[in-house]
Amino acid sequence: MAKTTLSAKVRKYIEQNPTKKVTEIAKELEVKYQYVYIIKKKMERRAAELAKPLNIVHVSSSNMPIKNPPTQIEMFEPTPDPVNHPAHYKYGGIETIDFIEAKELGYNLGNVVKYITRADHKGNRKEDLLKAQWYLTREINSIK
């Protein structure tokens, strides 16, 4: 059975208690209010995006018109891809690997960033932070 993430718990609580203040939610769930605030803002942005009207476009691959063109195009979110684009690596709007590669961090420091950025989103925060510490210590010890 899949473990429910803290983010999912906060989102569910917000959905069930839409009039509660961020500070109240944070206190009840025993999390930092900034964490709740970020999740709530993302939920609001997502709702606003979904409320926008769709631009309907008809496409034809030839000069012949489309018979009975659709009156509406259905748009949907792609299915989460736990192998190529895991959600816990995209938190904050950028994939961790893109940041690591852009900064040319290398293996040890890349793993430090990876474990730190996913620590609150994968299930075992302490374990991920200890792994980050292990890689950081290894990098420090490699400096001559």
C-alpha positions in Angstrom: 0.0 0.0 0.0 1.4 3.4 -1.0 2.3 5.8 1.8 0.5 9.1 1.9 2.9 12.1 1.7 2.8 15.0 4.0 1.9 17.3 1.1 -1.0 15.0 0.1 -2.3 15.1 3.7 -2.1 18.9 3.8 -3.9 19.2 0.4 -6.6 16.9 1.6 -7.0 18.8 4.8 -7.2 22.1 2.9 -9.9 20.6 0.5 -11.9 19.4 3.5 -11.5 22.7 5.4 -11.4 25.5 2.8 -12.2 28.3 5.3 -9.5 27.4 7.8 -6.5 29.8 8.1 -3.1 28.7 7.1 -1.8 29.1 10.7 -4.7 27.0 12.0 -4.0 24.2 9.5 -0.3 24.3 10.3 -1.0 24.0 14.1 -3.5 21.2 13.7 -1.2 19.2 11.3 2.0 20.1 13.3 3.8 21.5 10.3 5.4 24.9 9.6 2.8 27.5 8.4 5.1 28.3 5.4 4.7 24.7 4.2 0.9 25.0 4.3 1.0 28.4 2.7 3.1 27.2 -0.3 0.8 24.2 -0.8 -2.3 26.3 -0.5 -1.0 28.9 -3.1 -0.1 26.1 -5.5 -3.6 24.7 -5.1 -5.1 28.1 -5.8 -2.9 28.6 -8.9 -3.9 25.2 -10.2 -7.6 25.9 -9.7 -7.2 29.2 -11.6 -5.4 27.4 -14.4 -8.2 24.9 -14.7 -10.8 27.6 -14.7 -9.3 29.3 -17.8 -11.2 28.7 -21.0 -9.6 26.4 -23.6 -8.5 27.7 -26.9 -10.1 25.4 -29.5 -7.9 24.7 -32.5 -8.8 22.5 -35.5 -5.9 20.9 -37.3 -5.9 19.4 -40.7 -3.1 17.5 -42.4 -4.3 18.3 -45.9 -6.1 21.0 -47.8 -9.3 19.1 -47.2 -11.5 20.4 -44.4 -12.2 18.1 -41.4 -15.6 16.6 -41.5 -17.5 17.1 -38.3 -14.7 18.9 -36.4 -14.8 18.5 -32.7 -16.5 21.3 -30.8 -14.2 20.8 -27.8 -10.7 19.5 -27.2 -10.3 17.6 -24.0 -7.1 18.6 -22.1 -5.7 16.5 -19.2 -2.6 16.4 -17.0 -0.1 13.7 -18.0 0.0 10.6 -15.9 2.7 10.9 -13.2 5.9 9.2 -14.4 7.7 7.8 -11.3 10.7 6.7 -13.5 11.4 9.7 -15.8 9.9 12.6 -13.9 9.0 11.7 -10.3 6.9 14.3 -8.5 9.2 14.4 -5.5 12.0 15.7 -7.8 9.9 18.4 -9.3 8.7 20.1 -6.1 9.3 23.8 -6.5 8.8 23.9 -10.3 12.2 22.6 -11.4 13.5 19.1 -11.6 16.4 18.5 -9.3 18.5 16.9 -12.0 18.2 20.0 -14.2 19.6 22.1 -11.3 22.4 19.6 -10.6 23.5 19.5 -14.2 23.2 23.3 -14.7 25.5 23.8 -11.7 27.8 21.0 -12.7 27.9 19.6 -9.2 29.2 16.2 -9.9 28.2 12.9 -8.2 28.7 13.5 -4.5 27.3 17.1 -4.4 24.6 16.2 -6.8 23.4 13.5 -4.4 23.6 16.0 -1.5 21.2 18.3 -3.4 19.0 15.3 -4.5 18.6 14.0 -1.0 18.0 17.4 0.6 15.4 18.5 -2.0 13.4 15.4 -1.7 13.7 14.9 2.1 10.2 16.4 2.8 8.4 14.7 -0.1 9.5 11.1 -0.2 8.6 9.7 3.2 11.6 9.5 5.5 13.1 12.9 6.1 15.8 11.9 8.6 17.1 9.1 6.4 17.4 11.4 3.3 19.2 14.1 5.3 21.6 11.5 6.7 22.3 10.3 3.2 22.9 13.9 2.1 25.3 14.2 5.0 27.1 11.0 4.0 27.7 12.3 0.5 28.8 15.7 1.8 31.3 14.2 4.2 32.6 12.0 1.3 33.1 15.1 -0.9 34.8 17.1 1.9 37.2 14.1 2.6 38.1 14.0 -1.1 39.5 17.5 -1.0 43.3 17.5 -0.7 
